[in-house]
Amino acid sequence: MNDRPRKPAAFSLPGGSPQPPERTRPRAPAAFDDAVTLTPDAEDPFIATTADLPDLAPPVATPRKRRLTLGRIALGALGLLVSLAIGLWVDALIRDLFSRNDWLGYLAVAAAAIAVLAVLGLVVRELIGLRRLAAVQDLKRDVAEAALSPSPSVGRAILARLVHLAAARPQTARGRARLAETEGEIIDAAHLVDLAERELMTPLDREARALILGAAKRVSIVTAVSPRALVDLGYVIYESSRLVRGMAELYGGRPGKIGMLRLMRDVIAHLAVTGSIAMGDSLVQQVLGHGLASKLSARLGEGVINGLMTARIGIAAMDLCRPMPFRALKRPGIGDFIGDLTPNMAGGRREEA
C-alpha cells in the first residue's frame, strides 16, 4: 500500500473549460402605469369609528347677533305706552295731593324725584354692564385679528388693553409683571398674543375650571339625593345662573341684571343649537363603560348627567366671557371633568381593564 500523497494533476474536460456563472445585475427602476388607490378612512376596517361616541370637545360658544326684530319693536312701543301711563298717573296724583294740602304735594314731588333718580341710576348701571360685555367681545375679536397681523404695534396695543382689563384681578399680578419685563423683546404680534394668553389667562382659566367643577359637583350631589324633580330643576337653574355670573365677573365682564339675562340666553341658545340639552344615559354609558352605567342606581346616574350638563354650561359661559380666544392654551372639554365627578367609577373601570 502506497502511503505517499498524490501529486496534483491537471485534467482536460471535453467541450472546453466551463464558464463562470453570470452575475445577477440589479434591476433597473421601472415605472408603473397603474395608479396607487388609497382606501378611504370610512372604509378602512383598522380605523375605529367615532360616530357613536359623545362629543367631548363641544364647539365654541359665540354670542348671538343682535337684530332689530318685530318683537323688539313691539316691546319698545309697549314700554313707551306703559311709561306714559305711569307718568300721567303720577301727574294726576301730585295734582290731587296739592289740591288737598300743599305739603302732601311737595312730599309727592320729592318721592317722584327720588324714584326717577333711582331708575336712572339703575338704567346707567345696566348700560355700563352691557358695555362691559360688549367690550369683552370687541377685545376678543381684536385679539383674533391682531394674531394675524405682522405689525408689532398692533400686538402692543392689544397687550395694553388686555393688561388694563386684567389689572383688577390679583391673580394676574405675576403675569403682568412678566409681560412688563419682556417689553421690547418680542416684536411678532402672534407671539405677543400667545405670551399674553399664557401669562394672563392661565390663573384665570384655572379658577374658571374650579368654578365649573364645584358647580358640577354640587348639582350632581343635590340632584342625586333630592326627592323631587322640581327641586332638581330649580337647583340646576340656580347653580347655572351663579356659574355664569361668576364666570363673567372672573374675566372682567361684571354684567347687570339685563346683561346676565343676555348671557344666560346666549348660553341656552348655544346649548340648544349644539344639541347638548339632549344628553342622556347613553353619554354616561359610552364614557364610563357600556356595562358600568347599568350597575349604577338611577338617581346616581341622573346626578352624573346633571353634573356633566352643568359643566357644559360652564364651558359655554367660559367661551362667552373670556376676553381671548383659545390659541396657546388648551380649551377645556367635558372629558376634563368626568374623572373628578366620578373618581370611584373611573378607578373601577381601570381595574376592570
LUMPABA-244636 format. One record per residue (C-alpha): residue in one letter; x, y, z. Coordinates in steps of 0.25 Angstrom, whole numbers, padded with zeros to 4 digits. Layout:
N
residu/px/py/pz
A/X/Y/Z;
...
//
This chain:
353
residu/px/py/pz
M/0000/0000/0000;
N/0006/0013/-0004;
D/0004/0024/0007;
R/0010/0035/-0001;
P/0001/0047/-0004;
R/-0004/0048/-0018;
K/0003/0059/-0027;
P/-0007/0069/-0033;
A/-0010/0067/-0047;
A/-0018/0074/-0058;
F/-0029/0068/-0066;
S/-0035/0073/-0079;
L/-0051/0072/-0080;
P/-0058/0070/-0093;
G/-0064/0082/-0099;
G/-0055/0093/-0093;
S/-0053/0099/-0080;
P/-0066/0103/-0072;
Q/-0070/0118/-0072;
P/-0073/0124/-0058;
P/-0087/0127/-0056;
E/-0092/0141/-0059;
R/-0094/0151/-0048;
T/-0108/0156/-0046;
R/-0109/0170/-0049;
P/-0118/0179/-0041;
R/-0132/0182/-0047;
A/-0133/0196/-0054;
P/-0144/0204/-0048;
A/-0157/0204/-0055;
A/-0170/0212/-0056;
F/-0184/0206/-0053;
D/-0195/0210/-0061;
D/-0206/0207/-0051;
A/-0208/0218/-0041;
V/-0208/0215/-0026;
T/-0222/0214/-0020;
L/-0224/0219/-0005;
T/-0234/0213/0003;
P/-0244/0224/0009;
D/-0244/0225/0024;
A/-0258/0222/0025;
E/-0256/0208/0018;
D/-0243/0205/0026;
P/-0246/0194/0036;
F/-0234/0197/0044;
I/-0238/0211/0047;
A/-0248/0212/0059;
T/-0261/0219/0056;
T/-0265/0231/0066;
A/-0279/0233/0060;
D/-0285/0227/0073;
L/-0276/0234/0083;
P/-0281/0246/0090;
D/-0275/0260/0086;
L/-0265/0262/0098;
A/-0260/0275/0091;
P/-0272/0283/0089;
P/-0272/0295/0079;
V/-0268/0309/0083;
A/-0280/0317/0088;
T/-0281/0331/0082;
P/-0291/0342/0085;
R/-0304/0343/0077;
K/-0305/0354/0067;
R/-0314/0366/0071;
R/-0324/0369/0061;
L/-0336/0378/0061;
T/-0348/0369/0060;
L/-0363/0372/0061;
G/-0363/0366/0075;
R/-0353/0377/0079;
I/-0361/0388/0073;
A/-0374/0383/0079;
L/-0367/0382/0093;
G/-0361/0396/0091;
A/-0375/0402/0087;
L/-0382/0395/0099;
G/-0371/0400/0109;
L/-0373/0414/0104;
L/-0388/0413/0106;
V/-0386/0408/0120;
S/-0376/0419/0123;
L/-0386/0430/0118;
A/-0398/0423/0126;
I/-0389/0423/0139;
G/-0385/0438/0136;
L/-0400/0442/0135;
W/-0404/0435/0147;
V/-0392/0441/0155;
D/-0396/0455/0150;
A/-0411/0453/0154;
L/-0407/0448/0167;
I/-0398/0460/0170;
R/-0409/0470/0166;
D/-0419/0463/0174;
L/-0410/0464/0186;
F/-0407/0478/0184;
S/-0422/0481/0184;
R/-0423/0474/0197;
N/-0411/0480/0204;
D/-0398/0487/0199;
W/-0389/0479/0208;
L/-0395/0466/0202;
G/-0392/0471/0188;
Y/-0377/0475/0191;
L/-0375/0461/0198;
A/-0381/0454/0186;
V/-0372/0462/0177;
A/-0360/0459/0185;
A/-0363/0444/0185;
A/-0365/0444/0170;
A/-0352/0451/0168;
I/-0345/0441/0177;
A/-0351/0430/0169;
V/-0347/0436/0155;
L/-0333/0437/0160;
A/-0333/0423/0165;
V/-0338/0418/0152;
L/-0328/0426/0144;
G/-0317/0420/0153;
L/-0322/0406/0150;
V/-0322/0409/0135;
V/-0308/0415/0135;
R/-0303/0403/0143;
E/-0309/0393/0133;
L/-0304/0401/0122;
I/-0290/0400/0128;
G/-0291/0385/0130;
L/-0295/0383/0115;
R/-0284/0392/0111;
R/-0274/0383/0119;
L/-0279/0371/0112;
A/-0279/0377/0098;
A/-0264/0382/0101;
V/-0260/0368/0105;
Q/-0266/0363/0091;
D/-0259/0374/0084;
L/-0246/0371/0090;
K/-0247/0356/0087;
R/-0249/0360/0072;
D/-0238/0370/0072;
V/-0229/0359/0079;
A/-0232/0349/0068;
E/-0229/0360/0057;
A/-0216/0364/0064;
A/-0211/0350/0064;
L/-0211/0350/0049;
S/-0205/0364/0047;
P/-0190/0365/0044;
S/-0189/0379/0051;
P/-0183/0379/0065;
S/-0190/0392/0069;
V/-0204/0385/0067;
G/-0199/0374/0077;
R/-0194/0384/0087;
A/-0207/0392/0086;
I/-0215/0379/0089;
L/-0206/0375/0100;
A/-0208/0388/0107;
R/-0223/0386/0106;
L/-0222/0372/0112;
V/-0213/0377/0123;
H/-0223/0388/0127;
L/-0235/0378/0127;
A/-0227/0369/0136;
A/-0222/0379/0145;
A/-0234/0378/0155;
R/-0231/0363/0157;
P/-0219/0360/0167;
Q/-0217/0346/0161;
T/-0211/0353/0149;
A/-0201/0361/0156;
R/-0189/0351/0153;
G/-0193/0351/0139;
R/-0194/0366/0137;
A/-0180/0367/0143;
R/-0175/0356/0134;
L/-0181/0364/0122;
A/-0174/0377/0127;
E/-0161/0370/0127;
T/-0162/0365/0113;
E/-0166/0379/0107;
G/-0158/0381/0095;
E/-0152/0367/0094;
I/-0164/0361/0085;
I/-0167/0368/0072;
D/-0177/0358/0066;
A/-0191/0361/0069;
A/-0195/0346/0069;
H/-0184/0343/0079;
L/-0189/0355/0088;
V/-0203/0349/0087;
D/-0199/0335/0091;
L/-0190/0341/0102;
A/-0201/0349/0108;
E/-0211/0337/0108;
R/-0201/0329/0115;
E/-0197/0339/0126;
L/-0211/0346/0128;
M/-0221/0335/0125;
T/-0214/0323/0132;
P/-0218/0327/0146;
L/-0232/0331/0142;
D/-0234/0319/0134;
R/-0230/0310/0146;
E/-0240/0318/0155;
A/-0251/0316/0144;
R/-0249/0301/0144;
A/-0250/0301/0159;
L/-0263/0309/0158;
I/-0269/0299/0147;
L/-0264/0287/0155;
G/-0270/0292/0168;
A/-0284/0295/0162;
A/-0284/0282/0155;
K/-0281/0274/0168;
R/-0292/0281/0175;
V/-0302/0279/0165;
S/-0298/0264/0164;
I/-0299/0262/0179;
V/-0312/0270/0181;
T/-0320/0264/0169;
A/-0315/0250/0173;
V/-0322/0251/0187;
S/-0333/0261/0185;
P/-0347/0254/0185;
R/-0354/0263/0175;
A/-0351/0267/0160;
L/-0356/0281/0162;
V/-0345/0283/0173;
D/-0335/0277/0163;
L/-0339/0287/0152;
G/-0339/0299/0162;
Y/-0325/0296/0167;
V/-0319/0294/0154;
I/-0325/0307/0149;
Y/-0319/0314/0162;
E/-0305/0308/0161;
S/-0305/0311/0146;
S/-0308/0325/0148;
R/-0298/0326/0159;
L/-0287/0319/0150;
V/-0290/0329/0138;
R/-0289/0341/0147;
G/-0276/0336/0154;
M/-0270/0334/0140;
A/-0274/0348/0135;
E/-0268/0354/0148;
L/-0255/0346/0147;
Y/-0252/0350/0133;
G/-0256/0365/0135;
G/-0270/0365/0130;
R/-0278/0368/0143;
P/-0291/0369/0136;
G/-0304/0375/0142;
K/-0318/0368/0142;
I/-0320/0371/0127;
G/-0306/0366/0124;
M/-0308/0354/0132;
L/-0321/0350/0125;
R/-0314/0353/0111;
L/-0302/0343/0115;
M/-0312/0333/0120;
R/-0320/0334/0107;
D/-0307/0332/0099;
V/-0303/0320/0107;
I/-0316/0313/0106;
A/-0317/0317/0091;
H/-0303/0311/0089;
L/-0307/0298/0096;
A/-0320/0297/0088;
V/-0313/0298/0075;
T/-0302/0289/0078;
G/-0311/0278/0084;
S/-0305/0278/0097;
I/-0318/0278/0104;
A/-0322/0264/0099;
M/-0310/0257/0107;
G/-0316/0245/0113;
D/-0311/0232/0119;
S/-0304/0228/0106;
L/-0293/0238/0109;
V/-0290/0232/0123;
Q/-0290/0218/0117;
Q/-0281/0222/0106;
V/-0271/0230/0114;
L/-0271/0221/0127;
G/-0273/0208/0120;
H/-0284/0200/0114;
G/-0286/0191/0125;
L/-0283/0201/0137;
A/-0295/0210/0135;
S/-0305/0199/0137;
K/-0299/0196/0150;
L/-0302/0210/0156;
S/-0314/0214/0162;
A/-0324/0222/0154;
R/-0322/0234/0164;
L/-0307/0234/0163;
G/-0307/0233/0148;
E/-0316/0245/0148;
G/-0307/0253/0157;
V/-0295/0250/0148;
I/-0303/0254/0136;
N/-0307/0267/0142;
G/-0293/0270/0147;
L/-0288/0268/0133;
M/-0299/0277/0127;
T/-0295/0288/0137;
A/-0280/0286/0133;
R/-0285/0288/0119;
I/-0292/0301/0123;
G/-0279/0306/0130;
I/-0271/0303/0117;
A/-0281/0311/0109;
A/-0280/0322/0119;
M/-0265/0322/0119;
D/-0265/0323/0103;
L/-0274/0335/0104;
C/-0268/0343/0116;
R/-0253/0340/0113;
P/-0246/0352/0106;
M/-0237/0344/0098;
P/-0240/0332/0088;
F/-0232/0319/0092;
R/-0219/0319/0084;
A/-0207/0316/0093;
L/-0215/0309/0104;
K/-0224/0296/0102;
R/-0239/0299/0103;
P/-0246/0290/0114;
G/-0256/0279/0110;
I/-0266/0271/0117;
G/-0256/0260/0118;
D/-0247/0268/0127;
F/-0258/0268/0138;
I/-0262/0253/0137;
G/-0251/0248/0145;
D/-0254/0258/0156;
L/-0269/0255/0156;
T/-0268/0240/0156;
P/-0254/0237/0162;
N/-0258/0223/0168;
M/-0265/0219/0155;
A/-0253/0223/0147;
G/-0244/0215/0156;
G/-0253/0203/0155;
R/-0252/0204/0140;
R/-0237/0204/0140;
E/-0237/0192/0150;
E/-0246/0184/0141;
A/-0238/0188/0129;
//
